[in-house]
Amino acid sequence: MNYEELKSKWNQCLAFILDIVGESRFNAWFAKSHAISIDEQTITIGVPSNYFVELYDERFFNLLHAALKKVFGRPLQIFYKVSVLSEVEDAQVILGESRQSKVLKSKVDNSTVVNVNPALQSAPKNGQRANSQLNPAYTFENYCSGDSNRLALTIAENIAAHPRNNDFNPFFLYGDVGIGKTHLIQAIGIRVKEQNPQAKVFFTTARDFQHFYSQAAISKTVPKFINWFMDLDVLLLDDLQELSGKVKTSETLFPIFNHLHQNGKQLVFTCDRPPMELDGLTDRLIDRFKWGLTERLPKPDAELRKKILTFKAQKNGLDFPPEVIDFIAANAVNSVREIEGVVMGILTRSITLNAPITLDLARDVMKNTIAIPDKKNINFEMIVECTAEYFNLNPDTIFSKSRLRDINDARQIIMYLSSKLTGLSSTVIGRKLNRQHGTVLHGISAVKERIPLVDEVSKAVSAIEAELAR
């Protein structure tokens, strides 16, 4: 099949998809895709970023395969090629490596899987494995760590390494919405399954647990429902606060908890509040949540927000300039989901407009979802004061002829920030610092080159900018 024939048939596939998903979703997710090559068993499709690959696999897998079979008359395996967004340097797209748990996916793919509804299933038999409901992307390798979440991560990794021999049972993880609790507890399950494929691990939300129980009550199979859960090795129960007021469901969880705990099986819970603040649950169940370890997962701090933002951007094929990362991290402070939303907004806007990723684009994307304070009027004197304070220097030394390392670094950072934040020309900056125009240009260039390479310089510039923005 030549390329023109392939292009024509792919357009037929797109027409089929358009009829199913509608114009708005089609324009957002399929209009930029194109067929690259085909053979007897496979087709390669070009897409704008890795995010589209995940989206197609997770949300549109059946639709894509139905369209291909209808148009080409046979099932085809799909390969993807991530394209370059544009030739503009600030908008280069790089191909990011998937960090899904390939071990977990291959073991699930090669096994007999029971699609489980615990209300209607008996305990998994030998040779069968219940679908653990784990997302292969939620691995420890995929989890960004920093000072604010390092303790919770260390505990989770310890539990995953020793699911039957640790002091953290149950592990009760609580914190605000959207800060990574679900990812962290699923990472425990994935690591357990990677190390022991026969382990019976099950992840569920409290809402789904309630739904399963309701079905069991209707079908009069509550004992079978309880026995199914009692047969697990690791139970991961997310958003426990959803059981508030569900007295019968929480009473059903009580014997499951007791049996698993008494038999050394691991229990992990997440919640938006600590056990002592839960209401609408039986007191004896709340008391058991306190038996093991309760840990708060705080909101990500500034450095962790930058790390998460960089990771999420690269995962979706984007390379954000440092000033864009600093701006988003300074304003998207509430949750990881908020950061993810900003990345997706920038991705969509960049693809739609074929535009470079700039500070103005980020500001435009964020203005409808995040309250961004008015830009502070920063002047040269403020930059000198903040920089001197950061380096613990007397401001007068910055204007001297001294070439000591700290003084020279501070002086060059002042040149860089003055150029970036005040709009002053290099000539004016040089006059204020008693330096030549060429010296200022060299200082600005030196800081730009050192920011991505020297951690101390990067941290200094970020810290001083953050203080100036306060």
N, C-alpha and C positions, 0 to 999 in steps of 0.2 A: 504494500500500500504506500503510495507516495504521500508527500506531506500535504498537498492540497486535498487529497481524499481524506486524510486523517483530520485535517482542520474542519472539513465539511461535516464529518461524522461527529466530531467533538461539539460543534455548534448545535447539532441535533440533540446531543446529550444535554447541553446547556438549556435548550428550549424546553426539554422535558423537565429539568430541574426547576426552571422558572415557573412553570405551571404549578408545581407542587409547593414551592416555598414562597411565592409571591415576589413582586418587584423589589420591595425594600430589602429583604434579606438576600435576594439574589445579587443586587448591586453591591451590598456590603461584603459578601463572602464568596461569590462565584464569578463576578464579572471580570476580575483580574486574572483568573486562571486560564491556562491554555495547554493543549496537548503538545508534547514534544516528540515522542516516538512510540511505536507499538510493535509487538511481535505476536506470536501465536498465543502466549500466555500472560504477557504483561503489557501495561501501558504506563508511560511516564508523563506526569502532569507537572507543569510549572506553576508555582504559587509564590506569593510575595514574601512569606516568612514562615518560620517554624510554627507560629501560632496557628496558621491555617492548616498545617499538617495535623496538629492535635485536634483542631476543631472538626476536620473532615473525618478523622478516625473515631472520635468520641460521639459526635452529634449527627453526622451525615453519612456514616459508613454504609448503611443499608440503601440510602437514596442513591449514592454514587454508583454502587454496584448494580442496582436495578436499572439505572440509566444506561450504564455500559452494556449490560446484557441485552437490553431492549434494542439498542442501536447497533451493536457489533455482533449480536446473535450468539454470544458465548461469554461465560464469566472470565474476568480478567483480574489479575493481581495488580494493585496500584503501587507505583513508586512515585516519589515526589522529588522535584528539584526546586530549591529555593532560589529565587531570582534576586538580582540587585535592584534596590529601590530606585536609585537615581545615580547619576554621575557626580552629584554634588558631594564634596568631601565630608561634610557634616552629616550627610544622610546615607552613608554607605551601609548596606546590609551585609552582615556576616552570617555564615551558616553555623548555627549553634548545635552542639552535640546534645542529643536527647539524654536526659538523666533518669529516665524511667527505669524501674527495676526489671531489666531484661531477664534476670534469673527467675523472678516471680512470674513474669508473663509466660516464659517458656514452660515453666512447670505447670501452670494452669492450663496452657494450650495442649499439653501432652498428657493430660490426666482426664479421668472421668469426673465431670463436675456436676454436682447436684445444685441446680438453681433453687435456692432455699427460700421457703416460707416456713419458718419454724412452727407456725400454727398447724401446718398440714403435713410436715415431714417427720419421719422417725429419725432417731439419731443416725448420723452417717455410718454406713457399714464399712467393713474392711474392704479396701480396694476402691472406695469412693472418698471424695473430699468435697465438703460443702464449699460453695462459693464464698470466699472470705469477705467479699464486699470491699476489698482494699483497692485503692487507686494506685497503680504502679508508679505514678509520678511522685507520690508522697514518700520519698525516701529520706534517710538521714543525709545522703550526699546532696540532696536537693534542698536541704534546710539550711538557711543562712544563720550563722551564729555570731553573737557578739557578747559584750559584757552583760547586757540586760537579760539575755535568755540562756546564758551558758550553764547555769546550775540546772535548770529544767532539762536542757538537752543532755547533760551528763547523766542525770538520773534516768532519763528515757533510754539512753544507750546501755546503761547498766542493766536495766530491766530486760531489754531485748537480748543481751548477751547471756543473762542467767534468769530465764522466765520462771524457773522452779526453785531458785535458790537465791533470793534477795530479801532485803528487809523492807521493800517498798510495795507491800501488798495489803490493801489496795493502794494504787497510786491515784490521787485525786488532784487533777490539774485544773486550776480555775483562772479566769481573767476575762477581760473585755472581749467583745465580739470582734472577729476578724484579725486576730493577732497571731494565729498559727497553732492553736491548740489541736485542731483536727489533723493537721499535717503531722504534728509531732507524735500523736498517739498512733496514727496509721503507720508511721515509720517504724514504730515498735513492732507492729504486726508483720510488716514486710520483712524486717530483719529476722524475726523468729521463723518465718516461712522459708527464707533463703537458707537459714542454717539447718532447718528441719522441715522438709517438705510435707512430712506426715502430721505435723502439728495441726491441731484443729483450732484455727484462729477465726474469730468472727467480729467484724466491725458493724455497728448499727447506731443510728441516732435514737435518742429516747422517743422521738415521735414515731419512728418506724417500729420500735419495740412496743409502743402502745397500740399501734395498728395491728401488729402480729398478735398481740394478746386479745384484742377485740375479735379478730377472726377466730382465734382458738375458742373464745367464750361462745361465739355464735355456733361454731361447729361442734361444740362440746368436746374439744380436744386439748383442754388446758393441761392435763397430766402429760400428754405427749409433747406439748410446747415446753413445759418445764424440764422434762427429761432431755429434750434436744439440747437445751442450753447447759444442762448439767454435764453433758458429755464433752464440752469444750475444754481446750487447754488454756486459751487466752480469750477473754471477753473484753472488747473495747467499746464502751458505751459513751456516746457523744451527746453534749447538750442536755445534761441531766435535769436542768431546771424545767425542761418540757414535761416532766412527770409530776410537777406540782399540781396538787388537786386530784391526781389520778390514783386514788387510794387503792383500788383493787389491783391496778397494775403494779404499784410499788409493793404491795403485799406479795405479789407473785415473784417480784425480783428478790425478795428476802430469802426464800429457800434456795434460790439459784446462787445468790451470794454466799450463803453459809456453806453449801456443798462445795463450790469451787474453792473457797478459801480454806476449808478444812482439808481438802485434798491437794493443797499446794499449787492450785491453778491460779494464774495471774488475772487480776481484775484491774482495769484502768478506766477512769471516769474523767470526763471534762464537764465543766459547768461555768456559768458566768459569775458565780459567787462561791464563797467557802461553805463547807457543810453546815456550820453554825447559823448561817443566814438563810438556809433552805426552809421553806414552809410548804405545807400541803403534802408532806411525806410522813410516813410513820416514824416515830421517834427512834424505834429500835434499828431502823434502816439507816437513819442519819448517824446514829451512834457508831454503826459499823464502818461508815465512810471514814471515821476518825481513827480506825485501827492502824492504818498504814502511814503513808506520808502524804501530807497536803502541801502543795506548792503553788505559788502564784506565778503566772506568766505575765510579766509587765509589758506595757507597750514598748515597741522598739525605740531605742535611743537614736540620736542623730547619726552616729556612725553606722549603726545597724541598718537604719533606713537607707543610707547610701549604698550599703552592701546589697540589700534586698533589691533596691531599684536597679542597680547595675546588673545583677543576676537576672531579674525579670526581663530587662531590656534585651540583654544578650540572648536569652532563651528564645525571644521572639524575633531575633534577627536584627536588632537595632543597636546602634553604637551611639550612645548619648554623649555629647560634649560635656566636659566637667562642670561648666556653669549651669547647664540644664539639670544635672544631677543635684548640684548644690541647691538650686532653686526649688525643685520638687521636694527634696528631703526636708527643707526648711519649712515647707507649708503643708505637706501631706503627713501630718503627725499623729493621726488617730489610729490607723490600723494598716496591716499588710494589704487588706482588700482595697483600701483607699489607694495605695500605691499601685496595685495591680490595675485598678480602674483607670488611673492616669496613664499608665503605660499603654493600655489598650486604646485609650482615646487618642494618644499621640500616634500610635501605629495606624489606626484607621484614618486619621486626618492626613498623615504623611502619604499614605497610599492613595487616598482619594484625590489629593491635590498634587501628588508627585512633588512634594515640597521638602526642603531640608529641615532637619530637626534643630530648631533654634529656641532661644529663650522666649521669643515672642510667640512661637507656636505653642510651647508648653504653657505659657501664661493664658493663651486663648483657650486651650483645652480645659484648664483647671478653673477658669473663672466661673463656670456654671455649677461646679460641684464643691469647691473649697473656698472658704472665705480667705482671700488673700489681702493682707493689710496694704494700705497705700505705701508706695515706695518712699522710704525715708530719705530725706535730703542730706546726703553725706558729703562732707567737705574734706579738704586736705588736712586740716588741723585735727579732725576727729580720727583720721587714719593714722596719723603720727602718734597720737595719744594711745590708741588701742594697740598699735604695733609695739610701742615702747613698753606698755604694760605687759603684753604677752611675753616679750623677751626679757622682762625685768631690767629694763634699761632706763637711764635718765634721758629724756627726750633730747636734751642738748647735745648728747654724744652723737646722735644721728646726723646732726648738721656739721659735726667736726670732720677732720681729715683722717680720723682713725680708720684703719682697715682690718681691725679685729674681726674674726669670723662672725660672731653674733651681730655685731654692729653692721657689718656689710650685708649680711642676710636680711636684717631688719630694713635697712635702707633700700635694698632692691625690692623687697615686698611692698614697701611704701610706694615705690615707683610703679610697680605692677598694679596695685589696687587703686592708686590715684588715676591711672590711665583707664582702668576698667570701670570705676564707680563714679568718677567726678566729671569726666569729659574734658579734663584739662589736657592741653597739648604737652608733648614731651619737652618742648622748650620752656613752658611755664613751670612744669614740674622740676626741671633742672635748675631754674632760677630760684625756686623756693628751697631747694636742697643744696644750693651752692655747687652745682655740678654741671658739666657740659651736656649739651643736647645728645651727643653720641653716647655718653656714659649712661644716660637715662634709657636710651633705646636698647643698649646692651643689657641693662638690669632687667628691663621688662621681658626681653627675649629669654634671658637666663632663667627667670622664675617660671615662664611658660614651659620651658623645656624640662625643668626639674620637678614640676608638680606631678606628672604621671610616673616619675622615676624615683623620686626621693620622698619617702613617707613623711619625714619630719617637715619638709617644706609644704607638702599637701595638707598636713594637719594644721600647720601654722596659718596658712592662707584661709582654710575653712573656718578655723576658730575665730580669727580676726574678723572675717566677713560676717559670721554669725553674731558676734558681739556688736558690730556696727549696725546690724539690722534690727537689734533689739530696741 
